[in-house]
Amino acid sequence: MTQSAFTPPRLVLYGIGQYGSHVARMAVEKGWPIVAAYNRAGPKVGQDLGRAIGLGRDLGVVIQDCDSADYAGLQADIGIVATTSLLRLNLPAYTRLMSAGLDVLCHGAQSYYPHTADAPAAAEIEALARAHGVSFTGGGIWDMSRIWAGLLVAGPCTHIRSLFHSSITDAQIQAATPQQAMQVGCGMTMQEFFDKGLDKSPLPGSYKTIPQHVLAALGLRLKETRVRIEPVTFDVAVETRLMGVLPAGRCLGSRIIVDVDTEEGVGAHAEMDVRFFRPGEIEHMFWSVDGMPRTSVRTERLDTDYATAACLFNRIPDVIAAPPGIVPVSQLGPLKPSAFLGQRQSHG
Ligand SMILES: NC(=O)c1ccc[n+]([C@@H]2O[C@H](COP(=O)([O-])OP(=O)(O)OC[C@H]3O[C@@H](n4cnc5c(N)ncnc54)[C@H](OP(=O)(O)O)[C@@H]3O)[C@@H](O)[C@H]2O)c1
């Protein structure tokens, strides 16, 4: 497609929270039509979308209650779901949108690689998508920074023994309140971390899919996966915006550790922190390959919340062009910017 042949996709937004609002603002800025917006019952329902996302003006799209709305006859190309991370909880949204003939792009963490995140839910989504001839993709910041970074770093190798992935994600950006930060153990003593069952957190269920997704996309057959989660502490006090100064030895968050074996004997080891940062630390993801040649890449995350919404937004054209069924981002090629979409190319 030439840049000038681009037709702006027609969007439906399902879940008008932080990220749904980001996507809505990007669509307005780019002139991509928003056909309808849905949210669960509450104060957002009945508001004009433009007001709800802070534009200070009406867009002529009233947010509807997702449970009582009528989805028949929606003249749209794609539904963007930004509600919860769990496939099972999001199934009503997928069912409603796909049954109306829309492709679905979901921001939930489990949606990147549904087959291993929740196999029964994945089977339902696959059947639903195929029955309606639409596609389903999970997207967001992991697309560029974790999945494609891993694939690209393996690209030059003629031999691969193993892969290594690590990352630090800032719990202070992810969480708006101390209570939300405590979901990964921030501020707890080591004892509290285990007493409150943080070592049984559902987080690894989503994070394990990162090395699994990359290995499978490299053509390897997944054999066994081991996951665990542990508290992260430092031996110095750390000043935090949400909880003040945390003394040395206090939990700053969680580390998710994943080991994946494949039938081919190539393994992946991942250590992914979600925690408060020490001064000077920057959110980043790292991949390295032990092989020939030895390769590595580090991707840094600036403007985090905008970045994850932008990764989701920029996948929209690929998802609309994808074949029916679950199509992970690894099958869609590297992410492309929307910065120049719709602009006429200058040949001067
Ligand atoms: N893919 C990635 O890389 C990535 C990165 C970061 C976050 N995420 C995920 O993105 C999702 C959205 O995050 P967020 O920060 O935008 O959350 P948020 O601000 O809480 O927004 C979620 C929105 O969805 C609505 N909602 C929640 N459950 C719903 C349901 N069952 N049916 C209909 N509407 C529902 C909420 O309604 P109320 O107004 O009632 O609360 C809210 O408006 C989360 O699952 C988060 O974990 C993914």
The ligand as a Tripos MOL2 file, in Angstrom:
@<TRIPOS>MOLECULE
LIG
   48    52     1     0     0
SMALL
NO_CHARGES

@<TRIPOS>ATOM
      1 N1         -0.1420   -4.9370   26.7180 N.am      1 LIG1
      2 C1          0.6520   -4.2030   27.4580 C.2       1 LIG1
      3 O1          1.8260   -4.0550   27.1450 O.2       1 LIG1
      4 C2          0.0700   -3.5140   28.6650 C.ar      1 LIG1
      5 C3          0.7970   -2.5280   29.3420 C.ar      1 LIG1
      6 C4          0.1940   -1.9140   30.4250 C.ar      1 LIG1
      7 C5         -1.1000   -2.2750   30.8140 C.ar      1 LIG1
      8 N2         -1.7750   -3.2450   30.1400 N.ar      1 LIG1
      9 C6         -3.1350   -3.6520   30.4820 C.3       1 LIG1
     10 O2         -4.0610   -2.8030   29.8450 O.3       1 LIG1
     11 C7         -5.3260   -2.9060   30.5050 C.3       1 LIG1
     12 C8         -5.9160   -1.5290   30.6810 C.3       1 LIG1
     13 O3         -5.0730   -0.7720   31.5600 O.3       1 LIG1
     14 P1         -5.5350    0.6790   32.0310 P.3       1 LIG1
     15 O4         -4.3780    1.2480   32.8030 O.co2     1 LIG1
     16 O5         -6.0700    1.4370   30.8790 O.co2     1 LIG1
     17 O6         -6.6670    0.2970   33.0610 O.3       1 LIG1
     18 P2         -7.8060    1.2620   33.5890 P.3       1 LIG1
     19 O7         -7.3560    2.6850   33.5780 O.co2     1 LIG1
     20 O8         -8.3090    0.6670   34.8480 O.co2     1 LIG1
     21 O9         -8.9260    1.1240   32.4580 O.3       1 LIG1
     22 C9         -9.6910   -0.0150   32.2630 C.3       1 LIG1
     23 C10       -11.0360    0.4670   31.7240 C.3       1 LIG1
     24 O10       -11.8000   -0.6650   31.3650 O.3       1 LIG1
     25 C11       -13.0110   -0.6550   32.1110 C.3       1 LIG1
     26 N3        -13.3090   -2.0440   32.4550 N.ar      1 LIG1
     27 C12       -12.6820   -2.8360   33.3340 C.ar      1 LIG1
     28 N4        -13.2080   -4.0760   33.3110 N.ar      1 LIG1
     29 C13       -14.1830   -4.0340   32.3810 C.ar      1 LIG1
     30 C14       -15.0980   -4.9940   31.8870 C.ar      1 LIG1
     31 N5        -15.0970   -6.2470   32.3610 N.pl3     1 LIG1
     32 N6        -15.9720   -4.6230   30.9420 N.ar      1 LIG1
     33 C15       -15.9680   -3.3680   30.4460 C.ar      1 LIG1
     34 N7        -15.1430   -2.3990   30.8680 N.ar      1 LIG1
     35 C16       -14.2570   -2.7390   31.8200 C.ar      1 LIG1
     36 C17       -12.7650    0.1880   33.3380 C.3       1 LIG1
     37 O11       -13.9900    0.7060   33.8230 O.3       1 LIG1
     38 P3        -14.1340    1.5340   35.2060 P.3       1 LIG1
     39 O12       -14.3040    2.9330   34.7510 O.co2     1 LIG1
     40 O13       -15.3350    0.9790   35.8380 O.co2     1 LIG1
     41 O14       -12.8990    1.2790   36.0160 O.co2     1 LIG1
     42 C18       -11.8400    1.2560   32.7690 C.3       1 LIG1
     43 O15       -12.5470    2.2790   32.1210 O.3       1 LIG1
     44 C19        -5.0200   -3.6170   31.8370 C.3       1 LIG1
     45 O16        -5.4320   -4.9580   31.7380 O.3       1 LIG1
     46 C20        -3.5220   -3.5230   31.9350 C.3       1 LIG1
     47 O17        -2.9640   -4.5640   32.6920 O.3       1 LIG1
     48 C21        -1.1930   -3.8660   29.0830 C.ar      1 LIG1
@<TRIPOS>BOND
     1     1     2 1
     2     2     3 2
     3     2     4 1
     4     4     5 ar
     5     4    48 ar
     6     5     6 ar
     7     6     7 ar
     8     7     8 ar
     9     8     9 1
    10     8    48 ar
    11     9    10 1
    12     9    46 1
    13    10    11 1
    14    11    12 1
    15    11    44 1
    16    12    13 1
    17    13    14 1
    18    14    15 2
    19    14    16 1
    20    14    17 1
    21    17    18 1
    22    18    19 2
    23    18    20 1
    24    18    21 1
    25    21    22 1
    26    22    23 1
    27    23    24 1
    28    23    42 1
    29    24    25 1
    30    25    26 1
    31    25    36 1
    32    26    27 ar
    33    26    35 ar
    34    27    28 ar
    35    28    29 ar
    36    29    30 ar
    37    29    35 ar
    38    30    31 1
    39    30    32 ar
    40    32    33 ar
    41    33    34 ar
    42    34    35 ar
    43    36    37 1
    44    36    42 1
    45    37    38 1
    46    38    39 2
    47    38    40 1
    48    38    41 1
    49    42    43 1
    50    44    45 1
    51    44    46 1
    52    46    47 1
@<TRIPOS>SUBSTRUCTURE
     1 LIG1         1 GROUP 0 **** ****
